[in-house]
Amino acid sequence: MREFVSYRRIAALALVGTLSACSGGGGSHAVPSTGGSGSQGAAPSSLTSVLYASPKLATATKLNAPMTVGTLVMHVVVNLQNGPGLAAYAAATSNPTDARYRQFLTASQIGAQFGARASDYTTVANYLVSYGLKVGGYPQRLALTVAGTPSQFQSALGTSFSYYKSAEGHTLIAPSGTIHFAKALPVTSIADAIMDPVVKHRQFVQGASGGPQNNSVGGNTPFQIATAFDYTSAYSAGYTGQGITIGIIGTGPIDATFGYHDFKAFHATYGFPGGGVAGGSATLTEESITPAAAANSEDWGFGDSPTSTPPPVTAECSTSSSPLTDASESPTATCNPEDYEAQIDTEQASLAYNAGITFYLAYSNVECGSPGTNTCAANPSTGLGYDYQGLALSDDEIQQAIADNNGGNTGPDILSLSYGGPEMLSGFYNQNAVGAYDPAGFGPSEFAALAAEGVAVFVSSGDDGAEGCAPYSLALETTPCVSYPAGDVSVTSVGAVFVPLNNAGQYTGPITAWGTQTATGGASGGGTSTVTPVPNWQVGANVPTGFRSQPDISLDGDPSSGVAVLANTDFAGTQVSAFGGTSVAAPESAAMWALVLQACAQTPACARAGGPKPYRLGNAAPYFYTVYNNATLYPTTFYDVTFGTNALVGCSLNGSCGPAPTPTPGAGYTAGVGYDLVTGIGVPFARHLIKAVVGV
């Protein structure tokens, strides 16, 4: 099954040279000059009004229905000192010719040099809490998390909020009029001023149980995947992810309350030669999101953290606390089901079977009357108690991951994200008032901060082939469209392929692209951005110029060769299902990179980065393209996929197809020699990738 219902927040706007990482980075932890900080340039010092716009709102119809959602959550971006400077610093950490190469920062250093001034941060927070809103912040000071009732936001922002109906029939929540403050504030944008319930979604597809390419329990086992992509040779060399932390940006709940039984059952069920997962030391920890109170107030009702502890996971159910989204994103005290995405991500990440896995899960229930509780339930009479969890609050999870990297031995080394939405509909999340890419936008600044900390981010490229907008916009049904944040310049975009394997993990045929040739309900997302400029590291034969292209790499994800996923262990025994999608490939890639980082940590010539963790390499994508441009390393490290297409029938993605005959697929892309817009530069093999990047 395919998931479409969730929130993407649309912003309201005020306005390596050589491959080896071992050769660079230096041993010093001193941070070079950023090349200027202070004024952000175009950002005004203060504003009383905030403009907003959305491509979808322009054609939407305002409804007269009363507002029944009791809670709104927004992210207020206070003027950054040097937003473009943060983007430049992030890029420099991946450039071996730059003095800032692998000189990574902490969250507090990012806040001090690039984020909002502390005084501005507090000024805006104090204004918002004076209207009864809860406001939380982080040391990087990229945004404030704000939560409260529609009436509280109405008072603070000078306009009420209303329901709108998009041209495609989706319900939006947006300001009824122009947002304006009661006094001038140093605010650049408000992410979430327009809430669209379908523009951000999970990226997995349920496969068939069994089948000629799957084992008897449904889906390829971790042993098959590890064998097929040569994780096993890396294991034999001692690289299992030991000492590395993989962070998962949660879309829905895991069974943390019951002791992570899904994860433990997955480890107990499947093994590897010589001990395997069952004998490994991988750990899974859920981390609740806890922004610090950002205002000068000790009253919990006026400024305390807008997040709290989520309710316990439950058996499958469908009673959502919100009329606009599903139960795993808006749970009640008695209905908080697993969404399968979280189980896919945590289980596939444990291909690095000695790594630590941190699962980030944000939850907000500001109507409950007491912070830190998990007993909130929707009240149909008052409309209070509508909760947000996981995918709806993914930006808070990312902010927490950034904040955790603040010195010491905490914070993820790698992040895996298995969600996205159409870039063309992202609005001001990553674009400015004229629709051009904004490196200081809320989205790009988040991922730039992670890259500046040395964190490698892997993001699924999407499951809608070249027609990434088709499920969400009839007007863009046949328009090539890519996914964001997979297309950000500070992340690695991961596509999916079909991998024909026998039960021993041996190939029974060639690897091909996931698309119409296997007819399994989707295709690997890919294409070229119309917004984001091409980063300087994305070069090579057949790589489009001018704008960012994706995916960068690919791993298993076609549902016809999907993976076994264990879920609902606490409620229905051990349920095993086959799942595919680029959501499978992203955590597989994160696990592979964990093996690379462990090898770097054990190699003195490589473990020379500045910052608390000298083995970090930063954004992984530049290393992949350095391999691609090396005629010796590329054919030994990557499988070049040369067959398949990611074209799909656009109307089949949004349900608008008429009676037979079915229309022909749209203009997609075809896999071919070298880089292509279906599989990127190809499929990496773990042991060879370690050798190529680290040299051991």
Secondary structure, DSSP 8 states (H G I E B T S, - for coil): -------EEEEEE----SS-GGG-S-S-------S--S--SSS-S-EEEE----TTGGG-EE---------EEEEEEE-BS-HHHHHHHHHHTT-TTSTTTTB---HHHHHHHTSB-HHHHHHHHHHHHTTT-EEEE-TT-S-EEEEE-HHHHHHHHTS-EEEEE-TTS-EEEEESS-EEEEEEE-EEEEEEEEEETTSSEE--EE--SS-TTS-TTSSB-HHHHHHHTTHHHHHHTT-S-TT-EEEEE-SS---GGGT-HHHHHHHHH---GGGTGGGS--EEEEEE---EE-SS---TTTTS-S-------BSS----SSTTS-TTTS-BTTB-B--SHHHHHHHHHTTSTTSEEEEEE-EE-GGGSSTT-------TTT-----EEGGGGHHHHHHHHHHH-SSTT-S-SEEEE-EEEEGGG-BTTTB-TTS-B-TTSHHHHHHHHHHHTT-EEEEE--SBTTBTTTTT-GGGTTS-B-EETTT-TTSEEEEEEE--B-TTS-BSS--EESSTTTTSS-B---EEEEEEE--TT--STT--SSEEEE-SEEEE--GGG-EEEEE-HHHHS-EEEEEESHHHHHHHHHHHHHHHHHHHHT-TTT---BSS-TT----SHHHHHHHHT-TTHHHHHEE---S-B----HHHHHT---SSS-----S--B--SS-BTTTBT-EE-HHHHHHHHH--
